[in-house]
């Protein structure tokens, strides 16, 4: 009976291992993080950040969607937009590394502002394993 339980457990372990995908599969996981937002002139925002690949395989970034909110120092919302698609020209991001990246967003309602302000952002990044 102990041997029967042992072999049953061993059989179930082998079946589960064969059916379930292993966590050791190599794949990229890339995210764009916004570090700074600069407002130099009305209608344009400079977004400075980096792509981080926490996956086990390198990949090429194709685009990133950015949700961005700008707040004046007094907490009043100055401008916001969601799902701002920014196409990237095959930025290569090696596994477990960072790549600095700057993009510019243009929108007629982005204010020219030289005071202190804060920003809040959220991004969704799309990548592929090959260039082109």
Secondary structure, 3 states (H helix, E strand, C coil): CHHHHHHHHHHHHHHHHHHCCCCCCCCCCEEEEEEEEEEEECCEEEEEEEEEECCCCCEEEEEEEEEEEEEECCCCEEEEEEEEEEEEEEEEECCCEEEEEEEEEECCCCCCCCCCEEEEEEEEEEEECCCC
